[in-house]
Amino acid sequence: MTTKDRKLAEIRDAILQRQRFVITSHARPDGDAIGSQLAMVYALRALGKDVRAVDADPAPLQFQPFPGVGDIEVAPELTGECDAVLVMECGDLSRTGVKGLDKYFVINIDHHPGNTMYGGINWFDAGAAACGEMVFDVIEALGVPVTAEMATHVYIAIMTDTGGFHYGHITPHTFEICRRCTEAGAQPEAIARAVYDSSTLGKLRLMGAVLHGLDLEASGRIALVHMSLKILADCGATQEDSDGLINLPLTVKEIVAVAFFKEISAGSYRISLRSKGDVDVNRVAVKFGGGGHKNAAGCSMTGRYDDLRRQVLEELCRSLTAS
């Protein structure tokens, strides 16, 4: 029996032996967080379990039309009774933004490097293309027939966390899961249009403003993008409208790494990092207290933009040299 098979059996048995569950993921949830949670919600409910999905922040607007998203509870702290908490794609419990989880039995399912193995059961697989891929394997281990709702959310998870099948760790197993999700009722075209073609006018204006200010470094191989609160207001955009903009510079052949500095409040920045090939931006994120994957990571920093830009650029250049 492989390590994966042992972990799946352990998770299966823990679920079958319990009745009341809470499922959560990281703060500011993305497609993999939402998809992984809700695919598991539908699977456990199919087994007759009592299940709640609880997050620190609401789902982004493009995911709101999908089944079950409106039922996710938004709360800063978990209250009430449950037999276990399933935590999806979080390196540690604090990443959820939900307090009080440590009072419960925790099942930790994650694919991000640096997981602290905080659960009563820990299944970590850095080779998984998305947490949703791991969730599909759990659903299979539970013997639950895959419904259209489960399939839709697993497909959302995989599609978004691979950047529309652009990033690494995509394997034949990834596409086999997507094939089976499509057979079960997931509609790839409709999902892609809902996720990627539901922009606001503010986002379109923001896209132009942000790209207009793009800086190139390292002989044009590193792109630096800055979104200030003033730019956001001038475009009539929201923080959510900045989602996905970081991927645009990577469509340029010569650009292999991007840092997107998003001002969240005065002097406080959320920095998203993306790369191609062997350029490891996770190493950069970890240097500044963040994390993620080799080609997609992020961190938060406070200070003057020029100072933060210099620090991040230095680390990106080191990653570029090491690749």
N, C-alpha and C positions, 0 to 999 in steps of 0.2 A: 504494500500500500504506500503510495507516495505521500509526501508532506501535505500536498493539496487535498488529497483524498481524506487524510486523517483530520485536517481542519474542517473540511466540509461535514464529515461525520460528527465531529464534536459540536459544530454549530447546529446541525440538524437535530441532534439529540437534545441540546439545550433548549431549542425552540419548542420541540414537541412536548417537553416536560413542563412547560410554563404556559400561562394563559394570557397575562396582561403585559403589553409591550408599549414602549415609546421608541420611536425612530427619529433620529436627528442627524444633522450633518453640520458643516462649518458655517460660520457667520457669513453674511453676504453670499447666499447660496448661488451656485451656477447650475448649468444644465446637468452635470454629473451628480451634484448633490441632490437636486430635486428629483431627477430620474431614478437614482438609486433608492432614495427614500420611498417614493411612491410605488415603484415596482415591488418593493418588499412589503409595503402596506397592503397592497392588493393580494399578494401571495399569502400573507399571514391571515388575512380575513377569509381567504378561501379555505383555510384550515379551521375556521371558526374561532380564531383568536380575537381578543379585544386589543385594538391597535390605535394609537395616536401618533401623528407626526407633529413634532414641535421644533421650531427653529427660532433663532435670535432675531432674524430679519425676514421680511416678506420675500417671496419669489419675484424675480424680475418680471416686468410686464409681458415680455414675449412668451413666457411660460404659463401665464394665467389662463389661457383658453384650454389647456390640457386637463384631462380628467383628474380630479382629486386635489388639484393645486389649491383651490379655494378652501379646502378643508384643513390645510396646514395651520396649526396654531402658532402664533408669534408671541413669544414670551421670553423674558430675561432669565427666568428661573423655572425649573421643573417642580411642580407641586402635584400632589395626589399619589396614589399607590400604583405601582407596577412591579412585575416580576423580573423584568430585564429591560435594559436600554440598548438598542442597537445603534452604534455610532458609525456613520458612513464617511469615509475619506477624510479623516481628521488625524493629524500627527500626534495631537494630545488633546485632552478634554477641554482645555481652555480655548482651543480653536473653534469650538462650537459656539462660544459666546453665551451659552446657557448654563447658569449656575445650578448646583445641587445634584449633578449627575453622579458624583462620586458616592452618593448614598445608596446607589442601586447596583445590581449585577450588570456589568457592561460587556457587550460583545463588540469588539473593535474590528472593523473590516476596512482595509485601506490599501492604497497602492503608492503612497507618497514616501520617498526616501526620508529617513529620519524619524519614523514612527517610534514613539516611546513605549509601546507595548503596555498600555495602561489598563487594559481590560482583564476581566476574568477569563475571557477567551480572546485571543489575538490571531487574526488571519491577515498577514501582510504579504502582498505579492507585487513587488516593484515591476514585474514584467507585464502586468495587466494593462491593457490600453485605457481602461476606465474602471472606476469602481462598479459601474453598471454591469461590466463584464463579469465581475466576481459575484454580483447579486444574481445574475442569471444562473450561474453555477449553483448558488445556494437554493434557488427556486427548483432547479432540477433535482438537487439532493433531497429536497422536501417531498418530491413526487407530486408537485402541484402542476396541473395542466396550465400552460401559458395562455392567458387571455389577451385580448386586444389591448386592454389597459396596461397590463404588465409589459407587453411587447413594445408598446408606444414609449413607455418611460425608459426601458432598457435601451431602446434605439436612440432616444434623446440623449441619454447619458453618454453613450459611445460616440455619437456623431459630434456632440459639442466638445467632449474632452479630448478628442483627436483633432480638433480644429477642422472639422469637415474632412476627416481622414488625411490630414497633412502631417501629423506628428508621429514620433517613433512609437515602438512597442505594439504596432499593429501586426497581428499574426493571422494565419488562416483561421484560428479559433475565433478571432474578432469577427471576421466576415461570415463564419458559420453561424454565430449568434445573430448577426444582423439578418442573415437569410431566414433563420427560423422565426425571428421577430416579424419579418415581412409576411411570412406564411401565416403567422398567428393574428395578423390584422394591422400591424404598424404600416403606416403609409409614408414612405420616405419623402416623396415630393411635398406632401402637405406639411410634414414636420419641418422640413428644411425651409419652406416658405414662411411658416409661422415664426420660426426662430431667427432666420436671417433676413427676411424681407418684410419686417414689420417696424421699420424705422419711423421716427418722428421727423418733422421738418427741422426741429431743433438739432437733432442728431446730424442731419445732412449739413446744416450750417457749421456745426461743431467740427465735423469731419474736414471741411474746407479750411477752417481757421487753424486747426491743429496741424494739418499737413503743410499749410503755408509757412508755419514756424519751424518746420522740421530742420534739425541740424545733423550734418554728417561728420563723422570722425573716423579715424583709423583708415584713411584713404578710401572713404566711402563705404566701409564695411559695417560700421555701427551707426544706427540712427537714434537720435535723442528727440523725444517729443514732450512738450510741456503744455499742460492745461491748467491755467490759473482760474481762480474764482471769477475774475473779471471776464475772461474769455467765455466761461460758462454762462454768465449772466448776459453778456452781449449777444450770444447766440440764442438766448431763450431756451437753453438746454438744461437737462438734469444730469446728475452724476451717472444715472443708469444709461444715459445716451452715449457715454464714453465707452461702454462695453463693446469689445470687438475692434475698436479703432487701432489698437496696437498691432493687429495683424496686417494692416494695409502696407506699411513700409516693407514688410518681408516679401511682398509680391515683386519687389525690385530684385533682379538677379544678383547684383553685387552685395546687397545688404544681407548680413548673416546674423545680426543681433539688434534688438530694439529695446530701449528703455522708455517707458511712458510714465512721466511724472504727473500725477493727478493731485491737485491741491484739494483737500477735503475740508479743511478749515484753515484759517490764517496761519501759515507756516507749517502746516501739517500735511504730509504727502503720503499717498499710497502709490507705490512704484511697481508697475507691472513689467515683467521681463520676458522676452521671447527670443528664440534663436532657431537656426537651422543646423542640421548635421551634428558635428561634434562639439559645437560651442556650448559649454555647460553654464547656463544662467542660474541654475539652482545653487551652484557654489557661490555666486554673487549674492543671491537672496539670503542664504544662510549667514554670510559674512555680516549682514545688517539685521539679523534677527528674524528673518523670514524663511521661506522654503518653497517647495513645489517639486517640479520635475526638471530633468536636464534641459528640455527645450521650452519650458513654460513655468515660470515661478514669479514670486513677488515678495514685497516687504513693505513696511511702513517706517517713515523717517520724519524727523522734525528739524527744521532749521531754514536757513536761507536757500533759495533754489540754486543759486550759483555754487554754493558749497556742496550741496547734495549732488548736484550734477557732476562736479569734479570727482567726488568720492566714488560714485557709481561708475563713472566712465573709467577710472583707473582700474577698478576690478573687472570691468568688461574687457578692457584691453588685456589684462592678465589671462582671462579665460580664452580670449582670441588667440593669444600666443601659445597657450597650452593645448589648443585643439589640433 
